[in-house]
């Protein structure tokens, strides 16, 4: 039974994409792993392999955001979405109140059809 409980967790971990920087060399080749700049060299590490590359051989380093940075970005997007939903709910409530007031005004003016239209 314990194995069955561990299996879903293992599948989730296996499905998670590995975070890696991408080093683009001037010769067009790319390396994916962890890149650290150290003065005139770029240190590349992946799966226990460590390689130092001269900085003048590197065209660019494309950084992959860390899991915490990705979380912060996603959390900010969710908060923004929640704020928009809250604003829309306020707008709907205000519109309903405005319609109600319009219906009362129509009733006070004897506009029966318009009063019924605004009541619903």
Buried (B, 14 or more C-beta within 10 A) or exposed (E): EEEEEEEEEEEEEEEEEEEBBBBBBEEEEEBBBBBEEEEEBBBBEBEEEEEEBEEEEBEEBEEBEEEEEEEEEEEEEEEEEEEEEEEEEEEEEEEEEEBEEBBEEBBEEEBEEBBEEBEE
